[in-house]
Amino acid sequence: MHSSIESLIRDAEASGLTLPRVVAAAEEAESGRSEAEIRNRIRNTLRVMREAIVEGLEGKVHSPSGLTGGRARRLQENGPRLLGGRVTETLARAIATLEVNAAMGLIVAAPTAGAAGVLPAILFSVAEALDLDEERLVDGMLVAGGVGGVIAQRASLAGAQGGCQAETGSAAAMGAAAVTWLAGGSGEQVATSVALCLQGMLGLICDPIGGLVEVPCIYRNASAAMQAIAAAEMALAGLDFPVTADEVIDVMGEVGRRMPVAYRETAQGGLAATESARRLVQIRPTKRPRGASA
Amino acid sequence: MVSLFDILGPVMIGPSSSHTAGACRLGRMARAVLGHTPEHARIELHGSFAATGEGHGTQRAIVGGLVGLAPDDPRLRDAYAEAAAAGMTWEFAEVDLGAEAHPNTARFELRHEGEVVTVRGASVGGGRVEVTELNGFPVSLTGDYHTLVLLAHDEPGTIHTVTGVLSANGVNLATMRVDRTGRHQDALMTIEADEPISDAALDEIRARPWVKWARRIERTS
């Protein structure tokens, strides 16, 4: 895996390979798996992503806590009211995946389970809008994976270490890079989309109600998907950002390290510590495991 | 090392890569150390595992792992029923292992036909795990390799013999670590390999008089 966005882009320019192929080649060298195997495995993850969205949109999944379930379907049924179907569909897809996740369904934790809704929502909506085939989606996933690898090494992907900016923020940056590439963006525009996306997610805390990967997570996945689209649109239009992608990633890491522990997935601060949240958790205690011998 | 598929995955049953997928993998690794489905398992949860485990299905995932379910197996949702059907009983307890312990730590005591093994490990993020203690010996196992752990009476030539058997069986070693309690006492050998360790190789190693016990831990990633 590359340790900077800059080296990723530079390798592509120097080798004449496309960005997805540079990421695949690095993985090939490190894992010993062939590029065909790598692409095949990504196709499988895309299939799981699709199935999770379908399951979530059916609206029948409910988490054991009762905090989530059925919201994706409700959004789809009652929208769009403002900007058209594509936006509503993207939001609903992000929520759908996270609702399946909360209900112990099968998802792809790309990059984490708590941020699993962002990447598939953006990828599938953009694929529909631009009429992209499966192989292009695999390319998009490779670009996303390359960016995620850089973030994992320079900062963090874990809410417990860096807050929600590290989870949904990273997922959004990965998605922004993927769709910028898929829409024909240059390497430089891909890097700019990462910077533009992540700068808007800086400081976002991880404060899940009851310590569960449910609320606000399902909504933050939806809004992170929008942040990614906004960043990609701006980068593709040639807008610039004066701080490099790697620097923004480093800042995200620094903000995470300096973030009070109450805001890092401990459910001790933020929304989790509000009276409303505490009331909810009291009303809906999680089930004790049944069948245990003691 | 972080692989592309740690970033674009894992494919897993939700809701949490650390508290569900990682918990399941810890259970699988503990099971692999025992070599069977336990007749009885006692599992102690520390820190965040203890505090938020229930809402994340941590206990269910651990029980599922102990009966051999993988992190992407939909049967994890019904892990208690699966375990009951497999004849396993289990108990959970909360434990405080101190501030130094990783917040997502579990300690296992597993029983099968009179044998007892203890395993301590942590879910270190993104579904990755590390087993740090095995029957009281410090180890560092990630489940990323095919692993052989064996307790041997410490005498000359043991390492040579074990690596010889493995290489004769076409197994390429990735890492190796030896810890002993004292000179000519017990030594714990931990070998991580690229290839699966065959029954024949394992039997051959177990047949040595100085081998007290040997366990193969299948790659869990």
Interface residues (C-beta under 8 A of the other chain):
Chain A: M1 V23 A26 E27 E30 S31 I38 R41 I42 N44 T45 V48 S63 P64 S65 V100 N101 A102 A103 M104 G105 L106 I107 V108 A109 A110 P111 T112 A113 G114 A116 M141 L142 A144 G145 G146 G148 G149 A152 Q153 L157 A158 A160 Q161 M174 G210 G211 L212 V213 E214 T266 A267 T286 K287 R288 P289 R290 G291 A292 S293 A294
Chain B: M1 V2 S3 L4 F5 D6 I7 L8 G9 P10 V11 M12 I13 G14 P15 S16 S17 S18 T20 A21 H40 S48 A51 T52 E54 G55 H56 G57 Q59 R60 V63 D72 P74 L76 R77 Y80 A81 A83 A84 T89 W90 E91 F92 P103 G125 G126 G127
